Amino acid sequence: MKMFAPLRTWQLAGVLVLLVACGGGKESMSDALAKADKKDQEAKEAKDAEAAKAAEQAKKAKEGVIEHPWTFDAVKTNLKIGTKLVWAMEGQDKKGKPIEDQLHGEIHGHDDLDVKIMEYKDSQKDIPAVMQPQGHPWGKLSPFFHVDQSETKLLRQESVTVPAGTFDCVVAEVTGYFGNHLTVWMIADQPGIYAQVVQHPNTKNEDAQAEQPTDVTFKLVSIARED
C-alpha cells in the first residue's frame, strides 16, 4: 500500500477541493498532491529569491558598491508636465564678481522618447531665444544640465543639505565629448532631480572656458508640481 507524507491542514483542504472537482480516484489524488507540492515549491523559490536579493543588496552596501539610483522609466514618471525646479547659483563670473542669480528648470511636454524643457536664469528672462522650450531624449540622468555624448562615473553616496532640504544622494561625475564637466548630486527618491550641481570649466572649448573660468555651484531651492 502506497503511503503519503502528512499534509498541512490548508494543503489537505486544497487537495480535497481538487478531488471533488476531478471526481475523486487514485490518479486525481496523485495529480492534486503534485499540484500542491508544486505550489509549495514555487512559494519557497520566490521566498528564497527575495532573500537572496536582499542579501546581495546588503553585501553591496557593505562593500561600498554604488548603484545608479534612477532608471529610464522612473525619470519619465517623476518629471511630470508642469514640474518646476529652481536652483540658486554660487560662484564668480568671468570678471571675478560674485554670481547672484537663479536657474529655473521647467517640464513643458514629453512623450515616450523625448522631453521638452525650458531652462533659464533670472538674468535671461528678457531674452526671447532663451525662453524657448528645448527637446532632449529621456535617459537615466536629468534632462536639466544636459550634456551631449556624456559619460557618467558614480563616485559615492552622500547626504547633502541645500535650501530645499536635506537629501540622500548618489554623487556622480558627468563628462561630455565637447568638454562639459559636471559633478551632480542625484536625489535617490526623486528621479531626474539634482539636489546640487557643480559646473566645472569646460576643458576643450576656450570660449566657454573664458566665459566661466571657475566652478559654479547650483543648489536646489524648490520643487513645484501642478496638482
Buried (B, 14 or more C-beta within 10 A) or exposed (E): EEEEEEBEEEBBEBBBEBBEEEEEEEEBBEBBBEEBEEEEEEEEEEEEEEEEEEEEEEEEEEEEEBEEBBEEEBBBEBBEEEBBBBBBBBBBBEEEEEBEBBBBBBBBEBEEEEBBBBBBBEBBEEEEEBEEEEEBEBBBBBBBBBBEEBEBEBBEBEEBEBEBEEBBBBBBBBBBEBBBBBBBBBBBEBBBBBBBBBBBBBEEEEEBBEEBBEBBBBBBBBBEEEE
